[in-house]
Amino acid sequence: MRGRFAPSPTGRLHLGNARTALLAWAQVRSAGGQFVLRVEDLDQGRVRPGVAEQQMDDLRWLGLDWDEGPDVSGPFAPYTQSERQADYDNALAELSSRGLVYACTCTRREIAAAASAPHGADDEGPCYPGTCRETRHPHPGAALRFRVGPEPVHFQDLLQGPQTFFPAREIGDFVVRRKDGTAAYQLAVMVDDAAMGITHVLRGADLLPSTARQILLYRALGLEPPAWTHVPLLLTPDGERLAKRDRAVTLAEARAAGARPHAVVGWLAATCGLANAGEQLPATEIAARFDLARIPPRSTPALFAPEEFASR
């Protein structure tokens, strides 16, 4: 088994990020597999200098380690997306040679204004109406979109069970290369996972809709998709998802409040059924206990504050 955690260096890791990292790590370590850390920094406008190093420090503080990553290298280096553009260009060239991508000059405003553009399945905006689908020649500064067929995409999620998505009507033809020439998220993630031999992807349930698109890209490139596990998100007491932009409680804040690693690990594990309330546990114990059957597939609000760890 080969798994990974791939944070974006746009802010310190919040407790939701930490729980996903802990579970991804525990899944791999419970099977005696290899764990990869990858930095997803393609959105350079949001990347903050030094944050990747801070995130790695927070993960180590929790007790997590990795066999391959930006700081330890490995056979599939580099482990930073901004250094892997050649791989993405090769994949785009392959898709282009098969007639599976086309140039698109549409703006978000134009897409949103299209009368036939219902809202998509996630936060990526309205379904693309196919305005540029018949474009036959590349345009300087244009994005590239992947041609989505009408067929549904079926896959088995190890926690959520059987899934069916209809990408053509939920999101439409999606961007695989942005207008600035950099690879879009959906393409970069699947190219990296395939190149690094990732066999199991555990991530937040908010990325379930992305899975169907990534499966389409795997198939188009003749590659085998990994096994998928989408875990519930950690929610605020109000039932909202944690987000860096909302100043969610970060590991840095918990540490500054005097939290101990085992207290945080125990609390994170308790929120997803792998520990009892109040238990203080090392990450290695979570790996020993790891069992998807104990993890609830749906999110529930979790009460937390950094100071609650101070005395534990």
NUDRENDO-509549 format. One record per atom (N, C-alpha, C): x, y negated, z negated. Coordinates in steps of 0.1 Angstrom, whole numbers, padded with zeros to 4 digits, always signed. Example, Ala and Ser with C-alpha at 12.3 -4.5 7.8 and 13.67 -1.06 7.14 Angstrom:
+0132+0057-0078/+0123+0045-0078/+0132+0033-0078/+0128+0022-0071/+0137+0011-0071/+0129+0000-0079/
END
This chain:
+0008+0012+0000/+0000+0000+0000/+0009-0013+0000/+0005-0022+0008/+0012-0035+0009/+0001-0046+0008/+0002-0054-0003/-0008-0065-0004/+0000-0078-0005/-0008-0089-0007/-0002-0102-0007/-0010-0112-0014/-0004-0123-0018/-0011-0135-0023/-0005-0147-0015/-0014-0155-0009/-0009-0165+0000/-0015-0179-0003/-0009-0186-0013/-0015-0199-0017/-0010-0210-0008/-0018-0221-0007/-0014-0233+0000/-0008-0243-0010/+0003-0249-0007/+0010-0258-0016/+0004-0272-0016/-0009-0272-0019/-0016-0285-0019/-0019-0290-0033/-0016-0282-0043/-0019-0286-0057/-0015-0274-0066/-0015-0277-0079/-0012-0266-0089/-0023-0255-0088/-0019-0243-0092/-0029-0232-0092/-0039-0234-0103/-0052-0234-0100/-0062-0234-0110/-0065-0220-0115/-0073-0219-0125/-0076-0205-0131/-0082-0196-0121/-0090-0201-0112/-0096-0192-0101/-0085-0187-0092/-0076-0195-0088/-0064-0190-0080/-0057-0180-0088/-0054-0182-0101/-0047-0173-0109/-0053-0160-0110/-0067-0160-0112/-0074-0147-0113/-0073-0139-0100/-0074-0146-0088/-0073-0138-0076/-0059-0133-0074/-0049-0141-0078/-0035-0136-0077/-0033-0124-0086/-0038-0125-0098/-0037-0114-0108/-0043-0101-0102/-0055-0102-0097/-0062-0090-0091/-0055-0085-0079/-0050-0093-0070/-0043-0089-0058/-0030-0081-0062/-0023-0087-0072/-0011-0081-0077/-0014-0067-0084/-0024-0067-0092/-0028-0055-0100/-0032-0044-0090/-0040-0047-0080/-0044-0037-0070/-0032-0030-0064/-0022-0038-0060/-0010-0032-0054/-0001-0025-0064/+0001-0031-0076/+0010-0024-0086/+0003-0011-0091/-0010-0011-0092/-0017+0001-0097/-0015+0013-0088/-0012+0010-0075/-0010+0020-0065/+0005+0022-0062/+0014+0016-0069/+0028+0017-0067/+0033+0011-0054/+0025+0001-0049/+0028-0006-0036/+0037-0018-0037/+0038-0025-0026/+0047-0036-0024/+0038-0049-0023/+0043-0059-0031/+0035-0072-0031/+0043-0083-0025/+0036-0090-0016/+0042-0101-0008/+0037-0114-0013/+0045-0124-0014/+0041-0138-0016/+0044-0146-0004/+0034-0153+0002/+0035-0160+0014/+0030-0175+0011/+0037-0184+0017/+0033-0198+0015/+0025-0203+0028/+0013-0207+0026/+0004-0211+0038/+0004-0226+0038/+0014-0232+0045/+0016-0246+0045/+0014-0252+0059/+0006-0247+0067/+0004-0252+0081/-0003-0266+0080/-0011-0269+0070/-0018-0282+0069/-0008-0291+0063/+0001-0296+0071/+0012-0304+0065/+0007-0317+0059/-0004-0322+0064/-0009-0335+0059/-0013-0334+0044/-0016-0321+0039/-0020-0319+0026/-0010-0313+0017/+0001-0309+0023/+0012-0302+0015/+0019-0313+0006/+0021-0309-0006/+0028-0317-0016/+0042-0312-0019/+0052-0320-0017/+0066-0315-0020/+0067-0309-0034/+0074-0298-0035/+0077-0292-0048/+0066-0283-0053/+0054-0284-0047/+0043-0276-0053/+0045-0261-0051/+0050-0257-0040/+0052-0242-0038/+0061-0237-0049/+0071-0244-0053/+0080-0239-0063/+0073-0239-0077/+0064-0249-0079/+0056-0249-0091/+0047-0238-0092/+0041-0235-0081/+0031-0223-0080/+0038-0210-0083/+0050-0208-0078/+0058-0196-0081/+0062-0196-0095/+0065-0207-0101/+0068-0207-0116/+0056-0204-0124/+0044-0208-0120/+0032-0205-0127/+0029-0190-0126/+0031-0184-0114/+0028-0170-0113/+0038-0162-0121/+0050-0165-0121/+0060-0158-0130/+0057-0159-0144/+0052-0171-0148/+0048-0173-0162/+0037-0164-0166/+0028-0161-0157/+0017-0151-0159/+0022-0137-0161/+0034-0134-0155/+0039-0121-0155/+0039-0114-0142/+0036-0121-0131/+0035-0115-0118/+0049-0116-0111/+0052-0106-0103/+0064-0106-0095/+0060-0102-0081/+0070-0103-0072/+0068-0099-0058/+0080-0094-0052/+0078-0084-0043/+0090-0077-0036/+0095-0085-0025/+0087-0094-0019/+0091-0102-0007/+0085-0116-0009/+0092-0126-0005/+0086-0139-0006/+0096-0150-0002/+0093-0163-0002/+0102-0173+0002/+0115-0174-0006/+0114-0170-0019/+0125-0171-0028/+0134-0159-0028/+0128-0147-0024/+0136-0135-0025/+0138-0128-0011/+0132-0135+0000/+0134-0130+0013/+0128-0116+0015/+0132-0108+0025/+0127-0095+0028/+0127-0093+0043/+0123-0081+0047/+0124-0077+0061/+0115-0084+0071/+0105-0091+0066/+0096-0098+0075/+0097-0113+0073/+0108-0118+0068/+0111-0133+0067/+0110-0140+0080/+0106-0152+0080/+0103-0161+0069/+0089-0159+0063/+0088-0163+0050/+0075-0161+0043/+0068-0174+0041/+0071-0184+0049/+0065-0197+0049/+0059-0200+0063/+0046-0202+0064/+0040-0203+0077/+0045-0213+0086/+0050-0225+0081/+0055-0235+0090/+0067-0231+0097/+0073-0220+0093/+0085-0215+0099/+0082-0203+0109/+0069-0200+0111/+0065-0188+0119/+0058-0192+0131/+0060-0204+0136/+0052-0209+0148/+0054-0200+0160/+0066-0195+0162/+0069-0186+0174/+0060-0174+0174/+0057-0168+0162/+0048-0156+0162/+0034-0160+0166/+0030-0172+0162/+0017-0177+0166/+0016-0180+0181/+0026-0186+0186/+0027-0189+0200/+0026-0176+0209/+0033-0166+0204/+0033-0153+0211/+0019-0147+0211/+0012-0148+0200/-0002-0142+0199/-0011-0151+0208/-0009-0164+0208/-0017-0172+0217/-0015-0169+0232/-0002-0167+0235/+0001-0164+0249/-0006-0151+0253/-0006-0141+0244/-0013-0128+0247/-0028-0130+0249/-0034-0138+0240/-0048-0140+0241/-0051-0148+0254/-0043-0157+0258/-0045-0165+0270/-0044-0156+0282/-0034-0147+0282/-0032-0138+0294/-0044-0130+0296/-0052-0127+0286/-0064-0119+0287/-0077-0127+0289/-0075-0140+0290/-0086-0149+0293/-0095-0151+0281/-0090-0149+0269/-0098-0149+0256/-0098-0162+0249/-0090-0172+0254/-0090-0185+0248/-0092-0196+0259/-0097-0207+0255/-0099-0218+0265/-0096-0232+0257/-0093-0242+0265/-0090-0255+0260/-0103-0262+0256/-0103-0269+0245/-0115-0276+0240/-0111-0290+0236/-0117-0300+0241/-0114-0314+0237/-0125-0320+0228/-0135-0312+0224/-0146-0317+0216/-0141-0323+0203/-0147-0333+0198/-0145-0338+0185/-0155-0332+0175/-0153-0333+0163/-0162-0328+0153/-0176-0336+0154/-0175-0349+0157/-0187-0356+0158/-0195-0352+0170/-0188-0349+0181/-0196-0344+0193/-0202-0331+0190/-0195-0322+0183/-0201-0309+0180/-0213-0310+0171/-0212-0318+0161/-0223-0320+0151/-0235-0327+0158/-0232-0335+0168/-0243-0342+0175/-0250-0333+0185/-0244-0322+0189/-0251-0313+0199/-0264-0308+0194/-0274-0308+0202/-0287-0304+0197/-0288-0290+0194/-0280-0282+0200/-0280-0267+0199/-0270-0262+0188/-0266-0271+0180/-0255-0267+0170/-0261-0265+0156/-0266-0254+0152/-0270-0251+0139/-0258-0251+0130/-0260-0252+0117/-0249-0252+0107/-0243-0238+0106/-0230-0237+0105/-0223-0225+0105/-0225-0217+0092/-0218-0205+0091/-0220-0196+0080/-0212-0201+0068/-0203-0210+0069/-0195-0214+0057/-0192-0229+0058/-0181-0233+0052/-0179-0248+0052/-0172-0253+0064/-0171-0246+0075/-0164-0251+0086/-0172-0260+0096/-0185-0262+0092/-0193-0271+0100/-0202-0264+0109/-0208-0272+0118/-0218-0266+0127/-0213-0255+0137/-0221-0247+0141/-0218-0237+0151/-0214-0243+0164/-0203-0239+0170/-0198-0246+0182/-0207-0242+0194/-0212-0252+0201/-0222-0249+0212/-0217-0244+0225/-0204-0243+0226/-0198-0238+0239/-0196-0249+0250/-0195-0261+0246/-0194-0272+0255/-0183-0271+0265/-0171-0266+0261/-0159-0265+0269/-0157-0251+0274/-0166-0242+0273/-0164-0228+0275/-0159-0225+0289/-0164-0233+0299/-0161-0230+0313/-0148-0237+0317/-0141-0243+0308/-0129-0250+0311/-0118-0240+0317/-0113-0243+0328/-0103-0234+0335/-0089-0238+0334/-0087-0251+0331/-0073-0256+0331/-0070-0262+0317/-0057-0261+0313/-0054-0267+0300/-0054-0282+0300/-0056-0288+0289/-0056-0302+0288/-0046-0306+0277/-0038-0316+0280/-0028-0320+0270/-0036-0325+0257/-0031-0320+0246/-0037-0324+0233/-0050-0318+0230/-0054-0307+0238/-0066-0300+0235/-0064-0289+0225/-0075-0285+0218/-0074-0273+0209/-0077-0261+0218/-0074-0249+0213/-0077-0237+0219/-0088-0230+0211/-0098-0225+0218/-0109-0217+0211/-0109-0203+0216/-0112-0194+0207/-0113-0180+0210/-0128-0177+0215/-0129-0170+0226/-0142-0166+0231/-0148-0155+0222/-0159-0158+0217/-0166-0148+0208/-0178-0142+0216/-0178-0128+0216/-0189-0121+0222/-0201-0121+0214/-0212-0116+0219/-0225-0116+0212/-0227-0105+0202/-0217-0095+0202/-0219-0084+0193/-0217-0087+0178/-0224-0080+0170/-0221-0082+0155/-0208-0075+0151/-0202-0080+0140/-0190-0074+0135/-0194-0067+0122/-0191-0054+0121/-0193-0046+0109/-0180-0042+0103/-0180-0043+0090/-0168-0038+0082/-0172-0034+0068/-0164-0026+0062/-0166-0021+0049/-0157-0029+0039/-0163-0036+0029/-0155-0042+0019/-0154-0033+0007/-0142-0032+0001/-0140-0022-0009/-0148-0026-0022/-0152-0038-0024/-0160-0042-0035/-0174-0046-0031/-0176-0054-0021/-0189-0059-0017/-0197-0049-0009/-0191-0038-0004/-0198-0028+0004/-0199-0032+0019/-0208-0025+0026/-0209-0028+0041/-0213-0042+0044/-0206-0048+0054/-0209-0061+0057/-0212-0062+0072/-0221-0071+0076/-0223-0074+0090/-0224-0089+0092/-0217-0094+0102/-0217-0108+0105/-0220-0109+0120/-0225-0121+0124/-0228-0124+0138/-0220-0137+0142/-0207-0136+0144/-0199-0148+0146/-0204-0157+0157/-0210-0151+0168/-0214-0159+0179/-0225-0169+0175/-0234-0166+0166/-0244-0175+0163/-0241-0181+0149/-0232-0176+0142/-0229-0182+0129/-0218-0193+0129/-0208-0192+0138/-0198-0201+0140/-0194-0204+0154/-0197-0195+0163/-0194-0197+0177/-0180-0195+0180/-0176-0199+0192/-0161-0198+0196/-0153-0207+0186/-0143-0201+0180/-0136-0208+0169/-0122-0212+0173/-0117-0222+0167/-0104-0227+0170/-0092-0218+0165/-0083-0215+0174/-0071-0207+0171/-0058-0215+0172/-0059-0226+0179/-0048-0236+0179/-0054-0250+0178/-0049-0258+0169/-0054-0271+0167/-0049-0281+0178/-0054-0293+0178/-0050-0302+0188/-0036-0307+0187/-0030-0306+0175/-0016-0310+0173/-0006-0298+0177/-0012-0287+0182/-0003-0276+0186/-0001-0265+0175/-0004-0268+0163/-0002-0258+0153/-0013-0247+0152/-0010-0235+0148/-0019-0225+0147/-0030-0228+0137/-0042-0224+0140/-0053-0226+0131/-0053-0214+0120/-0060-0216+0109/-0059-0207+0098/-0063-0193+0102/-0074-0191+0110/-0078-0177+0113/-0067-0169+0120/-0061-0176+0130/-0050-0169+0138/-0038-0167+0129/-0033-0177+0122/-0021-0176+0115/-0021-0165+0104/-0033-0164+0097/-0034-0154+0086/-0033-0140+0092/-0041-0137+0102/-0041-0124+0108/-0027-0120+0114/-0021-0130+0121/-0008-0127+0127/+0002-0124+0116/+0002-0131+0105/+0012-0129+0094/+0009-0116+0088/-0004-0113+0085/-0007-0100+0078/-0003-0088+0087/-0005-0089+0100/-0001-0078+0109/+0014-0077+0109/+0021-0088+0111/+0035-0088+0112/+0042-0083+0100/+0036-0085+0088/+0042-0082+0075/+0037-0068+0070/+0029-0061+0078/+0025-0048+0075/+0015-0047+0063/+0007-0058+0061/-0002-0058+0050/-0013-0048+0052/-0015-0039+0043/-0025-0029+0044/-0038-0032+0037/-0037-0041+0026/-0048-0044+0017/-0048-0059+0015/-0059-0065+0018/-0061-0079+0015/-0072-0081+0004/-0068-0086-0007/-0078-0090-0018/-0078-0105-0019/-0089-0111-0018/-0090-0125-0018/-0104-0129-0023/-0107-0142-0024/-0120-0147-0029/-0131-0144-0020/-0143-0142-0025/-0155-0139-0017/-0159-0151-0008/-0154-0163-0010/-0157-0174-0001/-0151-0172+0013/-0142-0163+0014/-0135-0160+0027/-0142-0148+0034/-0153-0143+0029/-0159-0132+0036/-0163-0135+0051/-0168-0147+0054/-0171-0150+0068/-0159-0151+0076/-0147-0154+0071/-0135-0155+0079/-0131-0141+0083/-0135-0131+0076/-0131-0117+0079/-0135-0113+0092/-0148-0116+0096/-0153-0112+0109/-0145-0118+0120/-0141-0130+0119/-0133-0137+0129/-0119-0131+0130/-0113-0128+0119/-0100-0122+0119/-0101-0108+0125/-0111-0100+0122/-0113-0087+0128/-0114-0088+0144/-0121-0098+0149/-0121-0101+0163/-0107-0103+0169/-0099-0110+0162/-0086-0113+0167/-0077-0101+0166/-0078-0093+0155/-0071-0080+0154/-0074-0071+0166/-0087-0070+0169/-0091-0062+0181/-0086-0067+0194/-0087-0080+0196/-0082-0086+0208/-0067-0084+0210/-0060-0083+0200/-0045-0081+0201/-0041-0066+0199/-0051-0057+0198/-0048-0043+0197/-0042-0039+0184/-0046-0046+0173/-0040-0043+0160/-0050-0037+0151/-0045-0030+0140/-0054-0024+0131/-0056-0034+0119/-0069-0037+0116/-0071-0046+0104/-0068-0039+0091/-0065-0047+0081/-0063-0041+0067/-0076-0037+0061/-0075-0031+0049/-0087-0029+0041/-0090-0042+0033/-0102-0045+0032/-0106-0058+0026/-0113-0057+0013/-0109-0066+0004/-0116-0066-0009/-0118-0081-0012/-0131-0085-0013/-0134-0099-0016/-0140-0100-0030/-0133-0106-0039/-0137-0106-0053/-0145-0119-0056/-0154-0119-0066/-0162-0130-0069/-0153-0142-0074/-0158-0154-0071/-0151-0166-0075/-0153-0169-0090/-0144-0175-0096/-0145-0180-0110/-0152-0194-0109/-0163-0195-0116/-0172-0206-0116/-0170-0215-0128/-0174-0228-0127/-0175-0237-0138/-0187-0233-0146/-0188-0239-0159/-0200-0236-0167/-0213-0241-0160/-0212-0250-0150/-0223-0255-0143/-0226-0246-0131/-0218-0235-0129/-0221-0226-0117/-0214-0231-0105/-0206-0241-0105/-0199-0245-0093/-0185-0238-0092/-0180-0236-0079/-0167-0230-0077/-0156-0239-0081/-0146-0234-0087/-0134-0242-0090/-0127-0246-0077/-0122-0258-0077/-0114-0264-0066/-0104-0274-0071/-0092-0273-0064/-0082-0282-0068/-0086-0297-0068/-0094-0300-0058/-0098-0314-0056/-0107-0319-0067/-0113-0309-0074/-0122-0313-0085/-0115-0313-0098/-0102-0313-0098/-0094-0313-0111/-0098-0301-0119/-0099-0289-0113/-0102-0277-0121/-0090-0274-0130/-0093-0267-0141/-0083-0264-0150/-0072-0256-0144/-0060-0261-0145/-0048-0255-0138/-0040-0247-0148/-0032-0238-0143/-0023-0231-0152/-0013-0241-0159/-0009-0252-0152/+0000-0262-0158/-0007-0268-0170/-0020-0271-0169/-0027-0277-0180/-0028-0268-0192/-0031-0255-0189/-0032-0245-0199/-0018-0243-0206/-0008-0243-0199/+0006-0242-0204/+0009-0254-0213/+0005-0266-0208/+0008-0278-0216/+0000-0279-0229/-0011-0272-0229/-0020-0272-0241/-0015-0261-0251/-0004-0254-0247/+0002-0244-0257/-0003-0230-0254/-0009-0227-0243/-0014-0214-0240/-0002-0204-0239/-0005-0192-0243/+0004-0181-0241/+0000-0173-0229/+0010-0167-0222/+0007-0160-0209/-0003-0148-0212/-0001-0141-0223/-0009-0129-0225/-0024-0133-0228/-0025-0145-0234/-0039-0150-0237/-0046-0153-0224/-0039-0160-0215/-0045-0164-0203/-0048-0151-0194/-0039-0142-0194/-0041-0130-0186/-0053-0122-0192/-0054-0121-0205/-0065-0114-0211/-0078-0121-0208/-0078-0134-0209/-0091-0142-0206/-0095-0140-0191/-0085-0141-0182/-0088-0139-0168/-0094-0125-0165/-0088-0115-0172/-0092-0101-0170/-0106-0099-0176/-0109-0106-0187/-0122-0104-0193/-0133-0110-0185/-0130-0120-0177/-0140-0126-0168/-0144-0117-0156/-0137-0107-0154/-0140-0098-0143/-0140-0083-0147/-0143-0081-0160/-0146-0067-0165/-0134-0058-0167/-0122-0064-0167/-0110-0055-0169/-0104-0057-0183/-0111-0064-0192/-0106-0066-0206/-0118-0070-0214/-0117-0069-0227/-0127-0073-0236/-0124-0088-0240/-0134-0095-0244/-0132-0109-0248/-0122-0110-0260/-0113-0119-0259/-0103-0121-0270/-0091-0112-0269/-0090-0102-0260/-0078-0094-0258/-0067-0103-0252/-0055-0100-0257/-0043-0106-0252/-0035-0095-0246/-0032-0096-0233/-0027-0085-0225/-0016-0090-0215/-0006-0082-0213/+0004-0085-0203/-0002-0081-0189/+0003-0087-0179/-0002-0084-0165/+0000-0069-0162/+0010-0063-0167/+0012-0049-0164/+0001-0040-0170/-0006-0045-0181/-0017-0037-0186/-0029-0038-0177/-0031-0050-0170/-0042-0051-0161/-0040-0042-0149/-0027-0041-0144/-0024-0032-0133/-0028-0017-0138/-0025-0014-0150/-0028+0000-0155/-0043+0002-0156/-0050-0008-0158/-0065-0007-0160/-0072-0009-0147/-0065-0014-0136/-0072-0018-0124/-0082-0008-0119/-0094-0012-0117/-0105-0003-0112/-0115-0012-0106/-0117-0011-0093/-0127-0020-0086/-0141-0017-0091/-0144-0005-0096/-0157-0001-0101/-0160-0010-0114/-0151-0015-0120/-0153-0023-0132/-0155-0038-0129/-0152-0042-0117/-0153-0056-0113/-0167-0059-0107/-0174-0069-0113/-0188-0072-0107/-0186-0079-0093/-0194-0075-0084/-0193-0081-0070/-0198-0095-0069/-0205-0100-0079/-0211-0114-0079/-0205-0122-0089/-0204-0135-0086/-0198-0145-0095/-0207-0148-0107/-0202-0151-0118/-0209-0156-0130/-0201-0167-0136/-0208-0177-0141/-0201-0189-0147/-0192-0184-0159/-0181-0190-0161/-0172-0187-0172/-0168-0199-0179/-0170-0199-0192/-0167-0211-0201/-0152-0211-0204/-0146-0222-0202/-0132-0223-0204/-0128-0238-0207/-0117-0239-0213/-0110-0252-0215/-0096-0249-0219/-0086-0257-0214/-0072-0253-0216/-0069-0252-0231/-0075-0260-0239/-0072-0260-0254/-0076-0247-0261/-0086-0240-0254/-0090-0228-0261/-0079-0217-0261/-0069-0219-0253/-0057-0209-0253/-0047-0213-0263/-0048-0225-0268/-0036-0231-0276/-0034-0223-0289/-0044-0217-0295/-0042-0210-0307/-0041-0195-0305/-0040-0191-0293/-0040-0176-0290/-0027-0172-0284/
END
